[in-house]
Amino acid sequence: MNQEFVVTPYVVSGEVDYDVLIERFGTKRIDEDLLARIAKYGPLHHMLRRQVFYSHRDLEWVLDEYEKGNGFSLYTGRGPSGPIHLGHIMPWIFSKYLQDTFRATLWFQLTDDEKFMFYDHLSLEDTKRWGYDNALDIIALGFDPKLTNIFLDTEYIKTMYPTAIKAAKKINFSTIRAVFGFDNSNNIGSIFFTSIQTVPCFLESMERKKKVACLIPCGIDQDPHFRITRDIAEGLGYYKPALIHAKLMPSLGGSEKMSTSASADATIFTTDDKKTVKRKVMNAFTGGRVSVEEQRKLGGNPEICSVHAYNMFLFEPDDDKLAKLYSDCKSGKILCGECKQLLLDKVWKYLEEHQRKREKAKDVIEDFFVRD
C-alpha cells in the first residue's frame, strides 16, 4: 500500500490507508466492544456497522458522561464555499443519528470567515450567501429545531471572540505551521482560524455555565484542528472534545475524496436535476472488466468500484442487500450497467425527497439560527 498520502483539513491527496492514518494521527479504532456499548441505546447505524465511522478519540468517556446523566453536545460544521454534495451530507446524516439516539444538542458552525480567508475568488458576501444556502441542506436532513443551533461565524462572533482569543494565546505559530503545513505566504487570518474553530466545542458549556462533554462527528481529515483544541481545552477550563471519525466518501471518478473543486461530473450535488444525476452515475468509475464476456466469466471488482462505495456509504443501508450486490458483482452475475441503474434509482429517489424538504426549509430557517 502506498503510504505517500497527505491528509489535512485543507489537502487530501494520494491513496489513503486508513489503518496507517490511525497510527499517524494517534487515534483509536472503534472496536466490537465499543459498538456493543453504543448498540445498547438503539440499532447501530450502518455507517458504524461497516466501519465508515471507524476511529475515535475518547468516545468511551463521552458514553460514561452520558450514562452518569451529564449528557453531551454535538459539534460539526461546514465551510460555505459552494453547493452541497453527497460527501458533505454523509457525516451530517450520522450526526442526526447521534442527535436522535442520545437527544444531544447540536452546534453547527458555518465558517464564512474561513472560506473568505482561504479563497481569493470568494468575497465575504459570497461565503455568507453560501452559508444560508447550505443551511437549507442541513435543515432538510431533519434535525430537531429544539436541539439544533446553526450559526455563521461572522454573526456569532461576539459570543465566540473572547474564548477564541483565549485559545489563540495558547497556540504557537510553530504548532499551526507543523500541523497544517502553512508557510510565510499564508495570511494571518488563516493562521488564526483554528482558534475560531475551537470555540464551538465549548458553546454548550458556556451556555449551561458548567463543563459539558462535546463529541465531534467529522471526516478524519478534520482531526488536526481538534488535536490542537484538545491540547489547550483544559487550560481554558473545559473538557477536551471527543471525536468520531469517518472515512472520506470517494467521488464517482474513483478513490479520490469527493470535492466541490474536483471534476463536477464526479460529484453529485444535492440540487442536481435527474438528467444530470443520470449522466454522472452512468459515467461512474467501476470495477468492471473490459467486456461483458470477461465480466461474466471473471466477475467484477467491487473493492475499487465507486458505485459499490456509494451503496456502502449511503444508499444501501440493508447489509444483506449490500452483501448480495457484492457477491453478484464478484461472480459476474450482475453487470456494471445494471448496478449503475440500481444506484441511480436510489440516488434520485433520495434527492427528489431531499430537494422537496430543502425547499420547505426556507420557511423554518429562522427556527435553527442563533446570532449575537
N, C-alpha and C positions, 0 to 999 in steps of 0.2 A: 504494500500500500504506500502510495506517495505521501510522505509526511511534510512536504514543502507546500503547505497550505497556510493561508492567512485568515484569521477570524478576529475582527474587531468590530465595534459598533458602526464603523464607517467603511470598512473594507472586508469583503468576504471573497476569497479567490482560491482556486485550486480545488482538488477533490478532498472534501472534509472527511477526516477519520474521527468519528465521534468518540471512540474509545481513547484515542490519543488526546483528544480535546479535554476529556475528564482529567487525565493526568496533567496536561499542560495548565489547565485552569485551577486544578486542585479542588474539584467538586466531588460529589458522591453520587453513585448510581442509585436510582430508585429500585430497590430490590423487592423480592417477593414478600418479605415481612412488612415492608412499608406499604406495599399495595394492599395487603390483607388488612392492615390497620385503617387505611382510607376506606376500604370496602365496608367497614362497619357502619358507615354513615350513609350508604346508598350504593347503587350499582356503579362500578368503575366505568369511567368514560373510556371510549375506545382508544383515545389518544394515550391513556395510561396503559391499557392492556397491551398495546402494540409498541410501547416504548417510543412513541413520538415525543411525549414528555418523559424524559429518561434520566435526568440529572437534577441535583438539588443542592442547596445549602440550608441546613438547619430546619428541614421540613418536619423532622420528628419533634423538635422543640415547639414549633407552631401548633402541632396537634396536641402537645402537652398543655399549652396555654388554653387551647380550645376546651380540652377536657376538664381543666380547672375552672371553667366558666368565665375566663377572661376574654375569650374571643380573639379575633384578629381582623385586620383590614387587608384589602387587596389594593395593589397599585400596578397599573400598566399605562401605556401611552402610545402616542403616535406623533411622528414629525410630519406636519402637514405641508407637503411639497407637491402634491398632485393627487390624482384619483386613487381610490382604494382598490386593491386587487385581492385575490383569494389568499395569497400568502399573508397579507396583513390580518385578515379576519380569523385565520386559523387559531392563533393564541387567544383572541378575544372570545371565540366560541368556548374555549376551555375556561376562560375567566368567568364566563356566565355559569358554567357548570359548577365552579367553585363557589360563586355567589349563591346559587340556588341550594347547593348542598350544605353550606355552612352559614347561610344567611349573613354573609360578610359585606360590609360597606366597601364599595369600590371607588377609588380615586383615579380618575382617568385624565392624564396630562396631555394637552395638545401643545407641542413645543414650537409655537410660531416663531419665537425668538431664535431658537437653534437653527431652524431651516433658513431663516433670513441671514444668519451669520455664516452659514456654511455654503450657501449657494448664491453666486453672484447674479444669476438671472432672476432671482425672486426678490420682490420688494416686501416690506413688512405688511403692506396691504394685501399682497398676494397670499402670504402664508396665513394671515388671519382669515381671508376668504376661504382658503382651502381647509382651514381648521373647522369652520362652520359646516362646510360641505362634507368633510369626513365624519363629523359628528352624526350626521344622518345615518351613515352606515353603522356606527356604533349603536345608536338607539334602535335601529331596525333589528338588531340581534336579540332584543327582548330583555335587556337589563331592567331591573326593578328601579323605577324613578325614586323610590323612597330610600334606596340603598346605593345610589349612584351619583357621584359628583364629577361632572366634566368641567374642565376649565382650560382656558388659554393662558399661557404664562403671562402675557402682557396685560391680561385683565385680572389676574390674581396675584400680581407681583407685590402689592402692599402687604398681603398676608405672608408671602413666601420670603421676601427680601431679608428680613432680619435673620432668619435661620440660614439663608443662603450665604450671607456674608460671614456668619459664624463658621459655617462649613468651609468657606473659601480660605479663611485664615489658617485652617488646619491642613490644607492641601498645598504641597510644594509643586512648583512648575516641573521639577525633575520627575515627580511622580506622573504627572499628566503626560509629559513627553515620553516616558518609558512605556506607559500603558497604551497610549493611543498612537504613538509614532509621530507626534507633532514635531515641527521644527520652527525655525525663526520666521518662516513665511506665514505661519498661522496667525490670524488676527486674535487680539486679546479677548474678544468676546467668546470665541470658540474654546479658548483655554479655560475661561471662567465657567463655561456652561455646565460642567459636571456638578458644580455647586448648586445650580438650579435644579438639576435632575435628582439631586439628593433629597430635596425638601419633601416631596410627596410621600416618602417613606414615613414621615413623621407627622403628617397632617392630621391623622386620626388622633394621635397622642396630643397634639396641640389643641384640637377641638375638645377632647374629653378631659384635658388637663391631668392626664396620667399616662404612664407608659403603656402602649398597646403594641402588640406584635404586628408586623407587616409582612405579607407574602407577595412576592412579585412574580407573576407568570410572564415569561418572556422567551424570545429566541435566545439561544445560548450565546449568540454574538453580542448581546447586550450586557453580559455578565461583567465585563471590565468596569463599566460605570459603577456598579454596585459593590465591587470589591473595594473600591476607594471609599464608598459610603460606609461599608462595614468597618473599615479601619478607623473611622472617625466618629461613628454613631454614639458610642458610649461616652466619649469625651464631650459630646453635645447634650448628654443627659437622656438618650433614648436607647431602645433596643437596636441591635444590629438587624437590618432587614433580612428575611429569609427569601430564597429564590427557588423556583421550579422552572427548569429549562426545557425548551423544545428544540428538536432538530429543525433544520431550515427547510421549508417546503420548496421543492425544486420547481423550476419553470417547465413549461411544455417542451422546451428545447433540449432538456436533458438534466444533467446533475447540478447545474449552477443554480444558485438561490434565485427564486422569483423576485423580480425587481422592476420598479417603475422605469428605471433608466435602461434596462435591457431591451431586447427586441420586443416591440409591442405585440407581435404575433406569438410570442412565447409566454405571454402573461394575460390572464383573464381578469378584466376589471368588473366590478360589481355593476357598472352601468352599461356594459356591452349589450348590444342587441343580439337576437337569436342568430341572425346571419353571421355576425362577427364571431360569436362563440363557436358556431359550427365550423367556420373556416379554421379557427385556432385549434380546436380539438382534432379535427380531421387531418391537420398537418403536424400533429404532435410527434415527438421522437418516441419510438417504441423499441422493444427488444425483439422485433420480428426478424425473420430470415429474408433472404434476397428474393425468394419465390414462394408461391403458395405450396408447391410440391415439397420444397425443402422444409417449410414450417410444419406441414402435416407429418412429415417423416421425423424431424429432429425436435420439433417444438420450439417455442419462443423463450425469451429470457426476461421474465418479469422483474428480475432484480435491477435492471438498468432502465426499465420502461417508465416513462413519465405518466402514462395512462394508469398503470398499476399504482404508482405513487399517489396520484390524485385520489384513487379509490381508498388507499390505505390511510392517508392523512384526513380526508374529509368525507368522501362521497359514498363509502360503503361501510357503515357502522356495524353491520352484521358480520361477525367473524367467520361464520360458516360459509356465507356467500363469498366473502373475500377469499377464503381458502379454496373454494371451488373455482373461482376465476383464475387463481394462481395455478392450480393443478391442471385446469383445462388449457391454459397457455403453455405450460411446460410439456404437456403431452401432445400438443398440436391439435387439440380438439376444437379450439376456438382460434380464429384468425384476428389480426390486428384491426381490420375494418369493423368486425363485429364488436370488438372490445371498445373501440372508439365511439361507436354508435350508442352502446350501453352507457358509456360515461357521458356523452353529450346529452342524452335524455335526462340523466340525473342532475347534471350541472345546470341545464336550462330550467328544469323544474324548480331547483333551488333558487336560481337567480330571479326567475319570474316572481316568486313569492317575496324574495328579499327586496326587489325593486318596488313592489307594492307597499311593503312595510316602510321602505325608505321614504316614499312619498308621504305617507301618513306621519312620519316622524317630524316633518316640518311643522305640524300643528302642536307638537308637545315638546319641542326642543328646549323651551324655557323651563320645563319641569326638571331638566337634568343639569343645567349650567349653574355654576357658582361663580360669583365675582366679588371683588372687594366692595 
